[in-house]
Amino acid sequence: MTGNRVQIRLTDPDALGPLLARVRAEVDGVDGLAVTSRDGIVVAADLAPGTPHPDDAAAQASAMGAASAGVGQRFVQFSGLGRLQSVLLEGDRGCIAVQPLSGTLLLVVLGTPGTAMGLFTLAVRRATAILLAPE
């Protein structure tokens, strides 16, 4: 599959929803995912069963993920470190990552509570690879 076809798949909620569900099921340490535009609009999301108000949670994660990526990009540029590769946040009960998928899309990954940052980083890389892989 060409890069353009991957980009089209990543912007099609009907194709992306099942792919996100597959990633959440296959990748240890991932509790939920959302693909969002860089301005925070949800393209598709797959959150853990039982997530209260999943549409609101996906919208909030997407908006905050886009804001985090914007701040992260400015900070990385200001620091002379090149282009943003990811934003990783660690809380006392888990981790969150924001990973650019393309020039217009971001991946927000919510970690399973208790997952260590190193293992979560590997899980985010694996999730990204699955999403960007040719079919």
N, C-alpha and C positions, 0 to 999 in steps of 0.2 A: 504494500500500500504506500502510496506517495505521501509526502508531508502534507500536501493539500487535502488528501482524503482523510488523514488523521485529524487535521484541523476541522474538517466538516463533521466527522464523527463526534468530536469533542464539543461541537456547538449544537448537536441534535439531542435534545433531552430524551427522546424515545430510545436512542441508541446508547446514550450515556448513562441513563439510570440503571439498567441492568449491568453495565460494566462496573459502575461504582459499587453495586451490591456484590458483585464477584470479588472485587478488590477487598471490600470489608470482610467478606467471608474467608478469603484465602490468606490475607496478610495479618499475622499475629501482631498485636499492639495497636491496631486501628479500630476505633470505636465508631467513627463516622467520617464522611468526606463530603465536600461540596466543591463543585467547579463553578467559578464565578468570573464575571468580567472584571477588568481592572477597576471599574467604577463601583463594584460591589453588588451587581445584579446576579442573582442565582441563575445558573444555567440548569443545573441538576444537583441533587443531593441524595445521599443515602446515610441516614443516621441510625444509631442503635435502636432496636425495638424498645418501646417504652419511653422514648425521649418525649418529654412533655412539649406540646405545641410544636411539632417538628417543622412545620413551614416557617413559623416565627424564628425558631432556633437556627434554621438554615439561612434565613435572611440576615439575622444578626451576625452569624459566623462569617457570612460572605462580606457584609459591610465592614466588619472589624478586620477581616483578613485583607481586604483591599487597602484599608487605611494603614495596616501594619506593613504591607508591601511598599506602599508609598513612602512611609517614614524610613523603612529599612533601605530602600533604594537611595534616598537622599543621604542617609548616614554613611552608606558604603561608598558613594561617590565622594562625599566630603572627606572621608578618611583615605581616599586614594586607593581603594581596594577593588576597583573595577565595577562590574555589573553584579547586581543582587542575584545570589544563587538560592537563598531561602531565608526565611525568618523562623527561628525556633524559639518557642516560649515554654518554660517549665514552671509549673505550679506545684504546690505541695501534694496534689492528687493526680497529676498527669501532665501531659505535654500537648502542645498545639504547634503545627507547622503551616507555613504558607510558602508554596513552591510555585514559581512561574512555570506554566505549561507552554506558553507561546507569548507573542508580543501583546496579545489581547486577553489571555485567560490565565487564571490562577487556580491552584489546587489548595484547598484548606483541608488539613487532616487533623482530626481530633483523636488523641491517643487514649488507649484503654487506661483507666486509672491504675496507677502503680507501675506503669512501664517506665523503665529507666531511659534516660535521654539517649544513650548510645544505641540501645536496641530500637528506640523510636526513630532515630535518624535512619537506621537501616530499613525500617518499615516504610518510611516516607519515600526513600529511594526506590524501593521495590514497587510501591504503589504507583509512583510516577512512571517507572519503566513499563508497567503493565498498561497504563493509560496511553502512553506514547508509542507502544509497539504496533507494528503492522499486524493486521489480522491474518 
